[in-house]
Every structure is written in C-alpha cells, then in structure tokens.
Amino acid sequence: MHRKHAFILCATSIVALFVIAAPITRGGDDDKCVSQKSAATSKAQPALEKLKTLAGEWVFADGENKGKLAVVYTVSSGGTAVVERLFPGSDHEMTTVFHVDGDRLMMTHYCAVGNQPRMHAEPATDRLAFAFTGGSNIAAGDGHMSAMTLTFVDDDHFNEQWTFKGAGDGHSSTFRFERKK
C-alpha cells in the first residue's frame, strides 16, 4: 500500500472514531447520559440509597464467628452502584454488585462456585427480596443462588437470607450482621 493511501485510510479512521465518540464524550450537566437521569428518577433509587447506608465493615452478630469480619460494603461508580464483599479474604469470598435497573433494583452475584446469577427486587427500603432472573455460566441443572432477601433491622444491624438451588435440591442460609465498632 502506498503511503498516501495508508495516510488517507488512517485519517478516515480517526475522523470516524471522533464522529462515533462525540455523543459519548460531551460534557456538561445538560448532556448527562439518559440512563443516569432515568436511574435518578427510578422508583428503585430510594432502595439503592438505603443500601448505600451499609458502606463500611460488618461483623457476624451471632454464632461461632460472632464479632469476626463478615462483609464489606462500598459505594462505587459515581454513587450508582453498591459493592458487597461477603466473607472478605476467605477462600469463598464473593462479590455482589447492586444497581438500579429501570424501576427495580438489580444485583449480580459473583459466586464462589464460578457463576454469576442476576436477581431483581421490587422497590422497598426495609426488606429487599431478590429473585433470580438469569445469569452467566449457569447451564441447565447447575447449582446457583436463586434468591436473596436483605432485611434492614436498624442502623447497625441487617440480615441476609441466601437460597441456593441445586440439581434436585436446595437450601437457605441466614446471616445476621452488625456494624463493626
């Protein structure tokens, strides 16, 4: 290829990139992404705001692990997501990311078994009942988390009940947490 043709091809590609990227990179409050505006007015936004109050470290409230670090919450992505690290530092540490999806709250659970179930909950601020709506790395018959209910008890206590659906069986586990002092 001649240098002239290579230059024209390169210049055309650069112009095309600017044309495609221009709507994405515009700044200013008037040009905020439509999805950000939709999330801010979503019926699920109060639930996400309630989840943000969990930011920090939490310990087991009872049982043989009472007082041991159990879960860490952080607010991420410009305040549009809440990240939960369950059993941090252990061999079975798991991450769950919560965010608004239309008028529901969505979570993706990155499970220690190697799959990523997605669940939705209807808007609420005292009890969030998430139900399985799909996932990745889950073949027919594979075990996966199928439900999770998060109940806010007070500012320093909350509970989670996780339900695992296996091939022909299932079980639930409830965890009680209190804010680390």
C-alpha positions in Angstrom: 0.0 0.0 0.0 1.3 3.4 -0.8 2.0 5.9 1.9 -0.7 8.2 0.5 -3.3 5.5 0.7 -2.3 4.4 4.2 -2.4 8.1 5.4 -5.9 8.5 3.9 -7.1 5.3 5.5 -5.7 6.3 8.9 -7.1 9.8 8.7 -10.5 8.5 7.8 -10.4 6.0 10.7 -9.6 8.8 13.1 -12.4 11.0 11.9 -14.8 8.1 12.1 -13.7 7.5 15.8 -14.4 11.1 16.7 -17.8 11.1 15.0 -18.8 7.9 16.9 -17.3 9.0 20.2 -18.6 12.6 20.1 -22.0 11.9 21.6 -20.4 9.8 24.4 -17.8 12.3 25.4 -19.7 15.5 25.5 -19.6 17.2 28.9 -21.9 19.4 30.9 -24.9 18.8 33.1 -27.3 19.2 30.2 -25.7 16.3 28.3 -25.8 13.7 31.1 -26.5 10.2 29.9 -30.2 9.4 29.6 -29.7 6.2 31.7 -28.2 8.3 34.6 -31.2 10.6 34.5 -33.5 7.6 34.4 -31.8 6.0 37.4 -32.0 9.1 39.4 -35.8 9.2 39.0 -36.3 5.5 39.3 -38.7 4.1 41.9 -35.8 1.9 42.9 -33.5 4.8 43.8 -34.6 5.0 47.4 -33.7 1.3 47.8 -30.2 2.0 46.4 -29.8 5.0 48.7 -30.7 2.7 51.7 -28.1 0.2 50.5 -25.5 3.0 50.5 -26.0 3.4 54.2 -24.3 0.0 54.6 -21.0 1.4 53.5 -18.3 0.1 55.8 -17.3 -3.1 57.6 -19.8 -5.5 59.2 -19.2 -8.5 61.6 -21.2 -11.6 62.4 -23.8 -10.7 65.0 -24.1 -14.2 66.4 -22.9 -17.8 66.2 -19.4 -19.2 66.4 -18.0 -16.4 64.2 -19.6 -13.6 66.3 -17.5 -10.4 66.1 -15.5 -11.6 63.1 -15.4 -9.6 59.8 -18.2 -10.9 57.6 -18.9 -8.3 54.9 -17.7 -5.0 53.5 -19.8 -2.5 51.5 -18.5 0.2 49.3 -20.3 2.8 47.1 -18.9 2.8 43.6 -19.3 4.1 40.1 -20.2 7.7 41.0 -22.8 6.6 43.5 -24.7 4.4 41.0 -23.6 1.0 42.4 -23.1 -0.6 45.8 -20.5 -3.4 46.0 -20.7 -6.1 48.7 -17.7 -8.3 49.5 -19.1 -11.2 51.5 -16.6 -13.2 53.6 -13.7 -10.9 52.6 -10.2 -12.5 52.5 -11.5 -16.1 52.7 -11.3 -18.8 50.2 -15.0 -18.4 49.5 -15.1 -14.6 49.2 -17.9 -13.5 46.9 -18.8 -10.1 45.4 -22.2 -8.8 44.7 -22.9 -5.5 42.8 -26.3 -3.7 43.3 -27.6 -1.0 40.9 -30.8 0.5 39.6 -32.3 -1.3 36.6 -35.4 0.6 35.4 -37.8 0.7 38.4 -36.2 -2.3 40.1 -33.0 -2.9 42.0 -30.7 -5.4 40.3 -27.9 -7.4 41.8 -25.2 -9.6 40.1 -23.7 -12.1 42.5 -20.2 -13.3 41.6 -20.4 -16.6 43.3 -17.5 -18.8 44.7 -19.0 -21.7 42.6 -18.0 -19.8 39.5 -21.3 -18.5 38.1 -22.9 -15.1 38.2 -26.7 -15.2 38.9 -28.6 -11.9 38.4 -31.6 -11.1 40.5 -34.1 -8.2 40.7 -36.1 -6.8 43.6 -39.1 -4.5 43.6 -38.5 -1.2 45.3 -38.6 -1.2 49.1 -36.5 0.3 51.8 -36.9 -2.1 54.7 -36.7 -5.5 53.1 -35.4 -6.3 49.6 -36.5 -9.6 48.2 -34.3 -10.5 45.2 -35.4 -13.3 42.8 -33.4 -15.0 40.1 -33.8 -13.5 36.6 -30.9 -15.1 34.7 -27.1 -15.3 34.9 -23.9 -16.4 33.2 -22.0 -19.6 33.4 -25.2 -21.4 34.5 -26.2 -24.4 32.5 -29.4 -26.4 32.9 -29.1 -28.3 36.2 -26.2 -26.2 37.6 -26.5 -25.1 41.2 -26.7 -21.4 41.7 -28.1 -18.7 44.1 -31.7 -18.3 43.3 -32.9 -15.8 45.8 -31.6 -13.4 48.4 -33.6 -11.3 51.0 -31.9 -8.4 52.7 -33.7 -7.1 55.8 -32.7 -3.8 57.4 -33.2 -4.2 61.2 -31.8 -0.9 62.3 -28.9 1.4 61.5 -26.4 -1.1 63.0 -28.0 -4.5 62.1 -29.2 -6.2 59.0 -29.8 -9.8 57.9 -29.4 -11.7 54.6 -31.1 -14.9 53.7 -29.5 -16.7 50.6 -31.2 -19.5 48.8 -29.1 -21.9 46.7 -30.9 -24.0 44.1 -29.1 -27.2 43.2 -29.7 -30.1 40.9 -32.8 -31.6 42.6 -32.2 -29.9 45.9 -31.7 -26.5 47.6 -31.1 -24.9 50.9 -31.2 -21.5 52.5 -28.7 -19.8 54.9 -29.4 -16.8 57.0 -26.7 -14.4 58.2 -27.1 -11.7 60.9 -24.7 -8.8 60.7 -23.8 -5.8 62.9 -21.8 -2.8 62.1 -18.1 -3.1 63.2 -17.4 -0.7 66.0 
